[in-house]
Amino acid sequence: MAYGAAAAILARTQDQGRGLECTAVSDYRAEPGLAVTTDLPDGSTVRGMLNAVTFEFPSDEMRVSITDMSQVTANSWLSIPENSPWASIPAGMSWATLTFVEGV
């Protein structure tokens, strides 16, 4: 059984092989290399890297390929929305007790 940093490294290494292909409404800002967060049908949330985008005309849809996916847990810093200021997190707060309320 791995502990601490070793467990995190092991989990990250195992997640690197995961990938996802899906279809969404076209967003012409999408390009390879962007960070992507998505909710899966099982209710879990994953974050990965946009690997490929194909736009479909005239349906206004895009097919995306996401790689390097990592599971986003409830107390993970990945669960904080991207544009949230770090100053909104109280000094000394433990990651284990972090609860983010959007808009605060």
C-alpha positions as CSV (number, residue, x, y, z in Angstrom):
1,M,0.0,0.0,0.0
2,A,1.4,3.4,-0.9
3,Y,1.2,6.4,1.4
4,G,1.3,10.2,1.1
5,A,3.3,11.5,-1.8
6,A,3.9,8.0,-3.2
7,A,0.2,7.4,-3.3
8,A,-0.4,10.6,-5.2
9,I,2.3,9.8,-7.7
10,L,0.9,6.3,-8.2
11,A,-2.6,7.6,-8.7
12,R,-1.4,10.2,-11.2
13,T,0.6,7.6,-13.1
14,Q,-2.4,5.3,-13.3
15,D,-4.6,8.1,-14.5
16,Q,-2.3,9.1,-17.4
17,G,-3.6,6.2,-19.5
18,R,-7.2,7.2,-19.2
19,G,-8.9,9.0,-22.1
20,L,-12.3,10.2,-23.1
21,E,-14.0,11.1,-26.4
22,C,-17.2,13.0,-26.3
23,T,-19.5,15.4,-28.3
24,A,-20.5,18.9,-27.2
25,V,-22.0,22.1,-28.5
26,S,-19.3,23.9,-30.5
27,D,-17.1,26.3,-28.5
28,Y,-14.6,27.8,-31.0
29,R,-12.3,28.8,-28.2
30,A,-11.5,25.1,-27.6
31,E,-8.0,24.1,-28.7
32,P,-5.6,21.3,-27.9
33,G,-3.7,21.9,-24.7
34,L,-6.5,23.5,-22.7
35,A,-7.4,22.1,-19.3
36,V,-10.9,20.4,-19.3
37,T,-13.1,19.5,-16.4
38,T,-16.2,17.3,-17.0
39,D,-18.8,15.3,-15.1
40,L,-19.1,11.7,-16.1
41,P,-22.4,9.7,-16.2
42,D,-21.5,7.9,-13.0
43,G,-21.5,11.3,-11.1
44,S,-17.7,11.6,-10.8
45,T,-15.7,14.6,-12.0
46,V,-12.5,14.3,-14.0
47,R,-10.0,16.9,-15.2
48,G,-7.7,16.4,-18.1
49,M,-6.0,17.9,-21.1
50,L,-7.8,18.6,-24.4
51,N,-5.9,16.5,-26.9
52,A,-8.0,17.0,-30.1
53,V,-11.0,19.0,-31.3
54,T,-13.0,18.4,-34.5
55,F,-15.8,20.8,-35.4
56,E,-18.9,19.4,-37.2
57,F,-20.8,21.6,-39.6
58,P,-23.7,22.4,-39.9
59,S,-24.7,20.6,-36.7
60,D,-22.7,23.1,-34.5
61,E,-21.2,20.3,-32.5
62,M,-17.6,19.4,-31.7
63,R,-15.9,16.1,-31.0
64,V,-13.2,16.3,-28.3
65,S,-10.6,13.9,-27.1
66,I,-9.5,14.4,-23.5
67,T,-6.3,12.7,-22.1
68,D,-4.2,12.7,-18.9
69,M,-7.4,12.5,-16.9
70,S,-7.4,12.7,-13.1
71,Q,-10.2,12.1,-10.7
72,V,-11.4,15.3,-8.9
73,T,-12.3,14.5,-5.3
74,A,-14.5,16.8,-3.1
75,N,-11.6,18.3,-1.2
76,S,-9.1,18.5,-4.1
77,W,-7.8,21.9,-5.2
78,L,-9.0,20.8,-8.6
79,S,-12.6,21.2,-7.4
80,I,-12.1,24.9,-7.0
81,P,-13.4,26.8,-10.1
82,E,-10.5,28.1,-12.3
83,N,-11.0,31.8,-11.8
84,S,-11.4,31.7,-8.0
85,P,-8.9,34.0,-6.2
86,W,-6.6,32.2,-3.8
87,A,-7.2,35.1,-1.4
88,S,-10.7,33.7,-0.8
89,I,-9.2,30.7,1.0
90,P,-8.6,31.4,4.7
91,A,-4.9,31.3,5.7
92,G,-4.0,28.1,7.4
93,M,-7.0,26.2,6.2
94,S,-6.4,22.5,5.7
95,W,-7.1,20.9,2.3
96,A,-9.0,18.2,4.3
97,T,-11.5,20.8,5.5
98,L,-11.7,23.0,2.4
99,T,-15.2,23.7,1.3
100,F,-15.6,26.1,-1.6
101,V,-18.8,28.1,-2.0
102,E,-19.0,29.5,-5.5
103,G,-19.3,33.3,-5.6
104,V,-17.7,33.9,-2.2
